[in-house]
Amino acid sequence: MAPQAVSETEQQIPISVVYPAYNEEESLESTVQRSIQALEKFFGNFEIIIVNDASTDSTPVIAQRLSASDSRIRVINNEKNLRQGESLLKAFAVARGDLITHNGVDYPFDLNDLALILPRLDSNDIVVASRKGRPGYTPYRLFLSHANLLLLHLLFDMKLRDYSFIQVYKRAVVRRLLGDMKGKSTGFAMPELLLRANDAGFRIAEVSIEYLPREAGVARAGAIKVVIASLIDVFSYWRERTFKRVMPTSEKQGP
């Protein structure tokens, strides 16, 4: 059954952290425990949302066990594999936190570094974490990462150093923009959300953060079909955005 959207009147909690998980049995439990230890330093309450993306290993069993032992952990089970982008958007729609963020189950973002991010949210609606480096990346993944950044800089006027690592959103941003989202691909779901937020006038700050390399499991974001789906979403959104900007001028040119 699909998760139901959270009522605006429902009591909020300070932060929701979303973990999309596909065959992450080697890392899931340790990552959740590390997350809890870090979050308890900053918040009296929080929620961790694990999105089991139709895993075929022990990931769903581990996720359910963790949830049963701690009420701060919720599990969403995808009936079919939706991949990271759509899984994030699905969880964002039901997240109860005043702040909403995400992380990889390989724990590339140390939640202790929220200490660098949270102060910036006093005067901003979104804080984007940009990677200082990419340790552990293969030459192929480095190429994809830099090519993606160059493409986004060429097509769009918001020039961030990193669109695809970690972002922390105020809930109002997510609630306002999720209904407009078209792309659901791994490589463009979060960049599209950022671009829409910028166009809507939300305040965005960027902070440099250390990137932690994967210690277990397999990275899948560089698979060819994932790259193609992301490219389709990039150009679809670019076309939509360009058309909207040109339309008002075109409408004024009548007989």
TORKOL-462264 format. One record per residue: residue in one letter; x, y, z of N, C-alpha, C in turn. Coordinates in steps of 0.05 Angstrom, whole numbers, padded with zeros to 5 digits, always signed. Each point is the difference from the previous one (the first is absolute). Example, Ala and Ser with C-alpha at 12.3 -4.5 7.8 and 13.67 -1.06 7.14 Angstrom:
// TORKOL-462264
A+00264-00114+00156-00018+00024+00000+00018+00024+00000S-00007+00021-00014+00016+00024+00001-00015+00022+00014
//
This chain:
// TORKOL-462264
M+00017-00024+00000-00017+00024+00000+00018+00025+00000A-00007+00020-00016+00015+00024-00002-00003+00016+00026P+00022+00014+00009-00002+00016+00024-00018+00024-00004Q-00014+00008+00020-00018+00023-00001+00015+00025+00007A-00006+00022-00013+00013+00025+00006-00008+00009+00028V+00019+00013+00013-00004+00009+00027-00017+00025+00001S-00020+00000+00018-00017+00024+00004+00017+00023+00010E-00007+00024-00009+00015+00024+00009-00005+00005+00030T-00022-00011+00011-00006+00004+00028+00014-00020+00018E+00012-00021-00012+00014-00020+00016+00024+00012+00014Q+00005-00008+00024+00023+00010+00015+00026-00006-00014Q+00016+00020-00002+00025-00002-00015+00023-00008+00018I+00021-00011-00011+00025-00006+00014+00022+00016-00014P+00023+00003+00013+00020+00019-00011+00011-00008-00027I+00006-00026-00005+00013-00007-00025-00007-00028-00008S-00002-00004-00026-00003-00027-00012+00024-00005-00017V+00012-00024+00003+00023-00008-00017-00009-00025-00016V+00002+00002-00026-00010-00021-00018+00024-00016-00010Y-00003-00027+00001+00020-00018-00010-00012-00019-00021P+00004+00005-00026-00009-00019-00020+00019-00025+00001A-00011-00024+00001+00016-00023+00004-00007-00022-00019Y+00019-00007-00018-00004-00023-00017+00024-00019+00004N-00006-00023+00011+00021-00021+00005+00023+00012+00016E-00006+00011+00023+00020+00012+00017+00003-00014+00027E-00002-00027-00001+00001-00015+00025+00027+00003+00015E+00021+00005-00015+00026+00003+00013+00003+00026+00016S-00015+00020-00008+00005+00027+00012-00023+00011+00016L-00024-00010-00004-00024+00014+00010+00000+00003+00031E+00005-00021+00014-00002+00001+00029+00021+00019+00012S+00024-00002-00009+00022+00017+00011-00006+00029-00007T-00010+00005-00024-00006+00028-00008-00022+00012+00016V-00021-00016+00006-00022+00011+00016+00010+00006+00029Q+00017-00018+00010+00011+00005+00027+00017+00025+00001R+00017+00003-00020+00016+00025-00002-00017+00024-00003S-00021-00002-00015-00019+00023-00004-00013+00008+00027I-00009-00020+00015-00013+00005+00025+00019+00014+00019Q+00025-00010+00002+00020+00012+00018+00005+00029-00007A+00001+00006-00027+00005+00028-00008-00024+00017+00005L-00024-00009-00008-00024+00016+00002-00007+00007+00029E+00006-00018+00019-00005+00005+00028+00016+00023+00011K+00022+00007-00013+00016+00023+00008-00014+00027-00006F-00018-00001-00019-00012+00025-00010-00029+00003+00007F-00014-00022+00002-00030+00000+00003-00010-00018+00022G-00021+00010+00013-00013-00017+00020-00017-00022-00012N-00008+00005-00025-00016-00020-00014+00007+00002-00030F-00006-00021-00015+00005+00000-00029-00013-00025-00011E+00000-00002-00026-00008-00025-00013+00019-00008-00021I+00005-00026-00003+00016-00011-00022-00020-00017-00017I+00000+00006-00026-00018-00014-00018+00017-00018-00018I-00003-00026+00002+00014-00018-00018-00020-00008-00022V+00008+00005-00025-00016-00008-00023+00012-00026-00012N-00012-00022+00007+00009-00025-00011-00009-00002-00029D+00019+00003-00019-00007+00002-00028-00001-00028-00013A-00019-00017+00010-00003-00027-00011+00026-00016+00001S+00014+00002+00022+00025-00015+00003-00005-00030-00001T+00021-00014-00010-00002-00029-00002+00018-00014+00020D+00014+00016+00017+00016-00012+00021-00014+00003+00027S+00015+00002+00021-00012+00002+00027-00007+00029+00009T+00003+00019-00019-00006+00028+00007-00028+00003+00012P-00022-00010-00011-00026+00004+00012-00003-00012+00028V+00013-00023+00005-00001-00012+00026+00014+00017+00021I+00023+00010-00008+00016+00017+00018-00015+00026+00006A-00012+00012-00021-00014+00025+00003-00024-00003+00019Q-00015-00022-00003-00023-00004+00017+00009-00005+00029R+00021-00014+00004+00010-00005+00027+00009+00026+00013L+00013+00017-00015+00009+00026+00011-00025+00017+00007S-00020+00000-00017-00024+00016+00005-00015-00011+00024A-00001-00026+00004-00014-00012+00022+00013+00006+00027S+00027+00005-00001+00014+00005+00025+00003+00030+00006D-00008+00017-00018+00003+00029+00004-00022+00015-00015S-00018+00013+00015-00023+00014-00012+00008+00023-00018R+00025+00009+00002+00009+00022-00016+00008-00009-00029I-00002-00026-00005+00008-00011-00026-00025-00010-00014R-00005+00010-00024-00023-00008-00016+00010-00014-00025V-00016-00018-00011+00008-00015-00024-00022+00003-00021I+00008+00006-00024-00017+00000-00024+00010-00022-00018N-00018-00018-00008+00008-00022-00017-00011+00004-00028N+00018+00005-00019-00009+00002-00028-00007-00028-00011E-00023-00001-00014-00008-00026-00011+00018-00008-00024K+00010+00020-00014+00019-00005-00021+00024+00020+00003N+00021-00006-00014+00024+00017+00002-00004+00026-00014L+00000+00022+00015-00005+00027-00011+00025+00016-00004R+00022-00009+00011+00026+00013+00000+00000+00024+00020Q+00023+00011+00002+00005+00020+00022-00017+00025-00003G-00002+00012-00024-00014+00025-00003-00029-00002+00008E-00014-00019-00011-00029-00003+00006-00004-00008+00030S+00018-00016+00010-00002-00009+00028+00002+00024+00019L+00019+00019-00007+00003+00024+00017-00025+00017-00001L-00011+00004-00024-00024+00017-00002-00024-00012+00015K-00002-00027-00002-00021-00014+00014+00002+00004+00030A+00024-00002+00011+00004+00004+00028-00003+00029+00009F+00009+00019-00017-00003+00028+00006-00030+00007+00004A-00017-00013-00016-00029+00007+00001-00012-00007+00027V+00011-00019+00014-00012-00009+00026+00018+00007+00023A+00023+00013-00004+00018+00007+00022-00014+00020+00018R+00004-00003+00026-00014+00016+00020+00018+00022+00012G+00025+00001-00008+00019+00018+00012-00003+00029-00009D+00006+00019+00017+00002+00028-00008+00022+00004-00020L+00021-00017+00002+00022-00001-00019-00001-00027-00013I+00007-00002-00025+00001-00025-00014+00026-00003-00015T+00014-00022+00004+00025-00005-00014+00002-00029-00008H+00022-00008-00012+00003-00028-00009+00029-00007+00001N+00006-00025-00002+00027-00010+00001+00001-00027-00014G+00024-00008-00007+00003-00027-00011+00005-00020+00022V-00009-00025-00004+00004-00020+00021+00030-00006+00003D+00016+00007-00020+00029-00002+00004+00012+00022+00016Y-00018+00019+00009+00007+00021+00019+00021+00019-00011P-00004+00011-00025+00019+00019-00011+00000+00027+00014F-00022+00006+00014-00002+00025+00015-00001-00007+00030D+00020+00010+00014+00001-00005+00029-00020+00020+00013L-00021-00010+00012-00020+00018+00012+00011+00017+00022N+00023-00006+00010+00013+00019+00019+00006+00027-00013D+00002+00000-00027+00005+00025-00014-00024+00017-00003L-00023-00009+00011-00023+00018+00002+00008+00025+00017A+00021-00002+00016+00009+00023+00015+00008+00023-00019L+00008-00006-00024+00008+00021-00020-00024+00010-00015I-00022-00015+00000-00023+00006-00017-00022+00014+00016L-00007-00010+00023-00023+00010+00015+00001+00030+00005P+00023+00012+00007+00000+00030+00004-00008+00015-00025R+00005-00011-00024-00006+00014-00025-00030+00000-00006L-00014-00017+00013-00029-00001-00004-00015+00021+00015D+00014+00016+00017-00013+00022+00013-00008+00022-00021S+00016+00001-00022-00006+00021-00020-00004-00011-00028N-00002-00027-00002-00004-00012-00026-00021-00022+00002D-00012-00007-00023-00020-00020-00002+00011-00028-00006I+00023+00000-00014+00013-00025-00007+00030+00005+00004V+00014-00021+00010+00029+00001+00000+00010-00025-00016V+00017+00006-00019+00011-00021-00018+00028-00007+00010A+00005-00025+00005+00026-00009+00007+00015-00007-00026S+00023+00013-00004+00016-00006-00024+00025-00015+00009R+00006-00021-00015+00022-00017+00007+00027+00014-00004K+00018-00002+00021+00027+00011-00003+00016-00017-00019G-00005-00025-00001+00014-00019-00018-00018-00024-00005R+00010-00019-00015-00015-00024-00006+00018-00024+00003P+00010-00005+00024+00017-00023+00005-00015-00026-00005G+00014-00019-00013-00012-00026-00006-00015-00001-00026Y-00002+00023-00014-00013+00000-00026+00018-00012-00021T-00011-00016-00018+00015-00011-00022+00003+00023-00021P+00018-00003-00019+00002+00020-00021-00026+00004-00015Y-00015-00022-00004-00026+00002-00014-00019+00017+00016R-00002-00005+00026-00019+00016+00017+00009+00029+00002L+00026+00005+00000+00010+00027+00001-00008+00014-00026F+00003-00014-00023-00008+00012-00025-00030+00007+00000L-00017-00019+00008-00029+00005+00001-00006+00024+00018S+00012+00001+00023-00005+00021+00019+00006+00028-00011H+00024+00002-00013+00008+00026-00011-00016+00007-00025A-00006-00020-00016-00017+00005-00024-00028+00009+00008N-00011-00012+00021-00026+00008+00009+00000+00029+00010L+00020+00007+00015+00003+00027+00010+00002+00020-00023L+00017-00006-00019+00003+00018-00023-00026+00003-00015L-00015-00022-00005-00025+00002-00014-00020+00018+00015L-00002-00004+00026-00019+00017+00015+00008+00029+00000H+00026+00006+00000+00009+00028-00001-00006+00012-00028L+00001-00017-00021-00005+00010-00027-00030+00006-00004L-00017-00017+00012-00028+00002-00006-00016+00018+00019F+00010+00004+00024-00015+00015+00020+00017+00022+00013D-00014+00020+00010+00014+00024+00010+00007-00001+00029M-00008-00021+00015+00008-00003+00028+00026-00016+00000K+00021+00013+00008+00027-00013-00002+00009-00010+00028L-00008-00024+00007+00010-00012+00024+00025-00016-00005R+00015-00005+00021+00024-00017-00003-00008-00030+00000D-00024-00006+00011-00008-00028+00002-00030-00001+00002Y-00013-00014-00018-00029-00002+00000-00010-00028+00010S+00018-00018+00003-00008-00028+00002+00011-00015+00025F+00009+00015+00020+00011-00013+00024-00022-00001+00021I+00000+00019+00018-00019+00001+00022-00011+00029+00002Q-00026+00002+00005-00013+00026+00005-00017-00003+00025V-00003+00022+00015-00019+00001+00023-00020+00021-00007Y-00026-00008-00001-00022+00017-00008-00018+00007+00024K-00009+00024+00000-00023+00006+00018-00025-00013-00012R-00017-00010+00017-00023-00016-00009-00018+00016-00019A-00002+00026+00005-00017+00017-00017+00008-00001-00029V+00026-00002-00005+00010-00001-00027-00009-00026-00014V+00004-00022+00014-00008-00026-00011-00030-00002-00005R-00016+00009+00020-00029-00001-00003-00009+00017-00024R+00012+00022-00004-00009+00017-00022+00008-00010-00028L+00023-00013-00002+00011-00007-00026-00004-00028-00010L-00006-00019+00019-00001-00028-00008-00021-00005-00022G-00022+00014+00002-00022-00004-00020+00008+00008-00028D+00021+00017-00002+00009+00010-00026+00021-00018-00013M+00011-00018+00016+00023-00016-00010-00009-00019-00022K+00016+00000-00021-00004-00017-00023+00020-00023-00001G+00025+00006+00004+00021-00020-00001+00002-00016+00026K+00006-00026-00003+00003-00017+00023+00026-00016-00002S+00018+00007-00018+00024-00015-00004+00020+00004+00022T+00018-00019+00003+00020+00001+00021+00018+00025-00003G+00007+00006-00024+00019+00022-00005-00012+00028-00001F-00027+00002-00001-00011+00027-00004-00023+00007+00019A-00010-00018+00016-00022+00006+00018+00007+00023+00019M+00023-00003+00013+00008+00021+00019+00009+00026-00014P+00015-00001-00022+00006+00025-00014-00025+00014-00009E-00021-00015-00010-00024+00013-00009-00014+00014+00024L+00000-00013+00023-00013+00012+00023+00015+00026+00008L+00026+00000-00002+00016+00024+00006-00006+00022-00020L-00001-00007-00026-00005+00020-00021-00028+00012+00003R-00019-00016+00006-00027+00010+00004-00001+00018+00025A+00014-00007+00021+00001+00016+00024+00013+00027-00006N+00021+00000-00015+00013+00025-00007-00019+00018-00016D-00013-00011-00020-00019+00015-00016-00023+00011+00016A-00008-00015+00021-00022+00009+00017+00008+00021+00021G+00026+00006+00000+00009+00021+00018+00009-00009+00028F+00002-00026+00004+00011-00009+00026+00029+00006+00002R+00009+00004+00024+00028+00008+00006+00017-00026+00003I+00022-00001-00016+00016-00024-00001+00029+00008+00007A+00012-00015+00019+00028+00004+00007+00015-00026-00006E+00026+00002-00002+00017-00023-00006+00023-00002+00019V+00005-00024+00010+00021-00004+00020+00017-00024-00009S+00027+00004+00002+00018-00022-00008+00001-00021+00023I-00002-00025-00008-00001-00022+00020+00018-00023-00010E+00012-00014+00019+00016-00024-00007-00018-00022-00010Y+00009-00014-00021-00014-00023-00011+00014-00026+00010L-00016-00018+00011+00011-00025+00010-00003-00022-00021P+00022-00014-00008-00003-00021-00020-00015-00024+00010R-00012-00014-00019-00015-00025+00006+00019-00021+00011E-00008-00014+00022+00016-00021+00011-00010-00028-00006A-00026-00001-00007-00012-00027-00006-00023+00005-00020G-00009-00022-00013-00021+00002-00019+00009+00009-00027V-00019+00005-00018+00006+00008-00027-00014+00026-00008A+00015+00018-00012-00012+00025-00010-00013-00006-00027R-00024+00011-00004-00015-00006-00025-00008+00025-00016A+00007+00023+00011-00009+00025-00013+00013+00004-00028G+00022-00014-00005+00013+00004-00026-00008-00019-00022A-00020-00017+00006-00009-00019-00021-00011+00015-00024I+00005-00011-00024-00008+00014-00024-00029+00007-00001K-00018-00018+00008-00028+00006-00002-00008+00022+00020V+00015+00002+00022-00005+00022+00020+00009+00026-00012V+00022+00000-00014+00011+00025-00013-00020+00009-00021I-00009-00018-00017-00019+00007-00021-00026+00012+00011A-00011-00013+00020-00024+00010+00012+00004+00028+00011S+00023+00005+00012+00006+00027+00011+00003+00020-00022L+00013-00007-00022+00002+00019-00022-00027+00007-00012I-00017-00020-00002-00027+00006-00011-00015+00020+00018D+00003-00004+00027-00013+00019+00018+00012+00028-00001V+00027+00001-00003+00014+00026-00002-00011+00016-00023F-00001-00012-00023-00008+00015-00024-00031+00005-00001S-00015-00018+00012-00029+00005+00002-00006+00024+00017Y+00014+00002+00023-00004+00023+00018+00011+00025-00013W+00023-00001-00014+00011+00024-00013-00020+00010-00021R-00012-00019-00015-00020+00008-00021-00025+00013+00013E-00009-00012+00022-00024+00010+00014+00006+00028+00010R+00023+00004+00013+00007+00025+00012+00004+00022-00021T+00014-00008-00022+00004+00020-00021-00026+00008-00013F-00018-00019-00005-00026+00006-00012-00016+00019+00018K+00001-00004+00026-00015+00018+00018+00010+00028-00001R+00027+00003-00003+00012+00026+00000-00006+00015-00027V-00002-00016-00021-00004+00012-00027-00030+00006-00004M-00018-00016+00011-00028+00002-00005-00012+00028+00005P+00006+00013+00023-00012+00027+00004+00007+00019-00023T+00025-00001-00010+00008+00018-00022-00016-00007-00026S-00002-00027-00005-00014-00009-00024-00030+00008+00000E-00012-00001+00024-00028+00006+00002-00006+00029-00006K+00020+00017+00005-00004+00029-00005+00002+00006-00030Q+00011-00018-00016+00004+00005-00028-00025-00010-00016G-00020+00016+00001-00025-00007-00015-00003+00016-00025P-00021-00006-00016-00005+00015-00025-00008+00028+00006
//
